[in-house]
Amino acid sequence: MSTSLPDPSTQRPRPGQLTFAAPRRGKPPQHLADLAPAERKAAVEALGHKGFRAKQLSAHYFERLVDSPEEMTDLPKAIRDELVAGLLPQLITPVRTVTADEGATVKSVWRLHDGALVESVTMRYPNRVTICVSSQAGCGMNCPFCATGQEGLTRNMSTAEIVEQVVAAARSLRCGEVAGGSEDAPLRVSNVVFMGMGEALANYKAAIGAIRRLTDKAPDGLGMSARGITMSTVGLVPGIDKLAAEGIPVTLALSLHAPDDELRNELVPINTRWKVDEALDAAYRYFEATGRRVSIEYALIKDINDHAWRADLLGDKLNARGRGWVHVNPIPLNPTPGSKWTASRKGVEQQFVERLRAHGIPTTIRDTRGSEIDGACGQLAAATA
């Protein structure tokens, strides 16, 4: 693939501006992972080949994690190149990879077919491997403390572009490119979090398609447990309700960042559309529909949202909807270069946690990985562009 791809064109959004409609750009090539199993069979037949070849291709991609024609020895040599070119085109090209935590955290910048840059982060722990994936190139939600939000929305990603980040991580694990963890633990991606670039619920169809590919049984998909997948959102209420009706028990993570509308309007501009109580009501409905405990993500920002009274207000609002339905993850802010936003002091952070726990709210400080490698969402892509 040529490296002289066009640069993505986007204008920085005005403060508070929301962008729901992604700019229309040339669609990425159709890929096996974009298609449900029946659609793959039809696509193979449209190329003039036997339909059962679709199952063979799926096994190579999702089980063997290969996309090289030379390795597909169960396919007739004469048709391998055509099948791979038609259904396994290269969608993401590695641009830059950096590591932290003695190699256990690997952050990758990928160039898409039109030049847009996205990120993914693979994190290996003793008993699991988590990948944080992007669902959009850029983001239209415009949160002022987020590097991606300040860049604006370039375009939506396709289902296969999202899935390919997970497959690439699985290949890296298999090749020993991610250090750490227990060597006798299975080398597979166990958890996927939609917490990279973009608001996944604003790219709903592709995000749900990706979740189905991740959870479809092999060889139709990666065969992951839906319980290992977390969908993060700033609070698109209709999207949360739609997700609840899908019947896929993924974990919902609501990026709240403030319990009061006045501050959240500034920190999370979507709050001007759906208020704190509306977002929390939707999160509670998600819990009722799925039985899955909801995570509340709360980036602690020094002297902005880390006050003890805000912890009390958050605790009161969560308890007003019931007990046992929610877990709070305070996150030490990973500041972006030149930003006025910075992380809370440790003592303030601990007091915030203790106030929530005093309300009976399970609260765990999020383990932050990769701060020395531009770990916050969008930082590395911005530095690479």
MORANOR-V843474 format. One record per helix or strand of 3 or more residues. SS is the DSSP state (~ for helix, > for strand). FROM is the first residue (numbers start at 1). TO is the last residue. If there is no record, write none. Layout:
BEGIN
SS|FROM|TO ; SS|FROM|TO
END
This chain:
BEGIN
~|32|34 ; ~|37|46 ; ~|53|63 ; ~|69|71 ; ~|77|87 ; >|93|100 ; ~|101|103 ; >|105|111 ; >|117|124 ; >|129|132 ; >|136|138 ; ~|147|151 ; >|153|156 ; ~|159|174 ; >|191|194 ; ~|200|215 ; ~|226|228 ; >|229|233 ; ~|237|244 ; >|251|255 ; ~|261|267 ; ~|269|272 ; ~|276|290 ; >|294|301 ; ~|308|319 ; >|326|332 ; ~|346|358 ; ~|371|373 ; ~|379|384
END
